[in-house]
Amino acid sequence: MNLILFGPPGAGKGTQAEFISKNFQMPHISTGDMLRSAIKNGTDFGLKAKSMMERGELVSDDIVLGIVEERLKQNDCTNGFILDGFPRTIAQADALSTILDKLDQKLDYVLALDVSDDVIVKRLSGRRTCPACGKGYHILYESPVNEGLCNVCNTPLVQRDDDTEETVINRLKVYKEQTEPLVEYYRINKILNVVSGHGTISDIQQRINTILVNRS
């Protein structure tokens, strides 16, 4: 079973991908994981990506696609995989289809987590992190015992630059422009399943599990 999991920033993709990976015994592959693995293993595409990153450049589509193809050729993907964070654009989706054709593979499911903008803004802008020990909090859902201070080491908590409300709103704008068109793209291909990302983690897991078990 091969599937893609995508949704807006803060939709809970990583959490749900790990759940699917564990439940269905398939690798959870994120763009970041692929890049780090390719760089660590010193592959041709990994070396090119490392060079671009060291120069402060975005890794180009052709490099990312090469790394995706390298990763999907590995033995642990033989019986299925979950792609998280890729593709991000229609062009990448077209290229992924070409890669899968070369590997004699196909996509079975595309799961799109659907979460309203106001919930996303609350989720991300409410996150706080301890700069000393790295423990994460949320001012609404997992607040520290003492406001603004880490429970573990009493260090003042900070908000990451990409979690400010202004930045979150901009990230959502980019998502809607670049990635949201994939909803219609995969709907036309008749493999799209829109999953409500509202509610508890277990609520969302149950919705996903129902789709995959009933159709597998």
N, C-alpha and C positions, 0 to 999 in steps of 0.2 A: 504494500500500500504506500503510494507516494503522495505527499500532500504539501500544500503551501498554507501557512498561517500568516495572515496580515491584518492590519488594523492601525488606527491612529496611535501616535505616541501616548503611552500611559494606558493603553487598552488591556494590558496584561498578557501580551503575546508570549513573553519569555516564560512566565509562570505556567501558562496553559500548554506551551510546547513541551515543557519538562514533564508535565502530567501525561501527555500523549506518548512521549518517548518511553516513559516507564511502563505505561499500561499496555502498549502495543509493541514494545521491544524493537524500537527503531531509533536511529541516531537523530538527535536534534541538532540541526546545522544552522548557525547564524552567520551572517556576513562577517562579523567580527571574528568568530571562531575560524572561519575559512582563511581569512587573511593572516591571522596569527599562526595557524598551522602551516600555511604555505611559506611564510617567512622563516619560521622555526626550522622547517625541513629543507630550506634553501633551494626550493624549486625555481625554475626560470621565472615563472610568473610571480613567485614570492619575492625574489630578488628585485624584480622590476617594481613591485608594489612598495617594498621597503625603501627603494631609492626615491620614489615619488613622495612617500610620507616624510622622509627625512628632509626633503626640500619644502615641506609644508604644503604640498599639492594634494588635491583629491585624487584618489585612485581611479583611473579611467575605466570606462565600461568594458573595454576589450580585455584589460587585465583582470577585472572582477569576473568576467565571463570565463576566462581561461582558468581561474582558480576554482570557480564553480564546477567546471567540467572535470578538473583534476579530482576534486573532492567526491563527485558523484561516481567516479570510476572505482573508488576504493571498496574493498570487500564488504565493509559493514553496511553499505547502501544497497547490496544485492536484493534484500527482501523488503526494502522500503526506507523512506527518509522523510523528515519534516524540514522544510525550508522556512526559516524565520528571518524576516527582514530582506528577503529577495524573492521575486523581483520587486523593484520599486517603481518602475515605469513600464509603459506599453512596449517600448523598444527592448527593454530587458526581458519582458515576458515573451516576445517574439523570439529573441535569441535563446531563451531557455527551452522553448519548444523545439528549436533546431538541435540543441545539445541533446535533449532527450530522444529525439528521433535517431541521432547518431548512435546512442547507447541502447537503442531498441527498448526504450522505456516510455512511460506516459504518466501524466498526472491523473490521479484518481479523485482527489478532492481538493478544493480550495475553500478554506474556512476564513471568512471575513468577520472579525470581531467588530460589532457595531456599538459604539458608545457615544452619547451626546457630548457636544462641545463643553457644556457647562460642567459636566461630571469630570471630563478630562482636565479642565482647568483647575478644579478643586483637588483632584488627585495629585497632579504634578506640582502645582504652586504651593501645596501644603507640605511637601516633603522637606525634611530637615536632616542634616547629617552631622555626625561628630567628626571634626577634622583630626582628632587625636586617635581614636580607636576605630573609626569607620562605621559605627553602628548607625542605622537609619531609623527615623521616626516620621510620624505624620501628625500635624497639629490637630486633625480631626479624628483620625482612625487609630493612631498609636502614639499618643502624646507622652512626653516624658513625665516622670513624677513631679519634678520641679521644672516649671515652665522655662524653656530655653536652655536647659542644662542636661547633659548626657547622664543617663541613669548609671552608667558604668564608671565613668571617670570624672563626672562633674564639669566637663569642658563645655563652654558655650557652643551651642549648635549653630550651624550655618546653612544658608540656602544656596544651592548650586546656581551658577549663572544661568544655566539652561532650564532651570525650574521656576524662574520668575514669571509672573503672570504675562507680562509683555512678550517674553520669549516663547512661552507655551502657545500663546495665540498665534505668533508668527510660525511656529513649527506646525501648527494645525493648518495654517494657510498653505504652507508648502506641501503638506500631505494631501490636501484637497486638490491642489493643482497637479501634482505629479503621480500620486499613488492611488487616489480614490477612483480614477478612471478604470483601474483594474477590475473593479466590481462589475461593470458592464462588460468588459472584455471577457471575463471568465463566465459571466452569466450566459453570454452568447454561446460559449463552448459547453454549456450545460453541466459544469462541474462545480458551480458556485453554491456554497451554503453560508448564508448570513446567520451569524450567531449573536444573540444579544450579549453584550459584555457588561450588563448591569446586574447588580446583586452580588452575592458572596462568591468567593473563588470556587467553592464547591457547587454552587448553583450553575456557574458557567461550565465547570467540568462535566456536570451531568448532561447539560445540553449538547456538548461536544461528543460525549460518550454515546449518547442516544443516536446521533447521526452516524458515527463510525461503526457502531455495533449493528445497527439496523440495516446498513447498506454494505457491510463487508462480507 
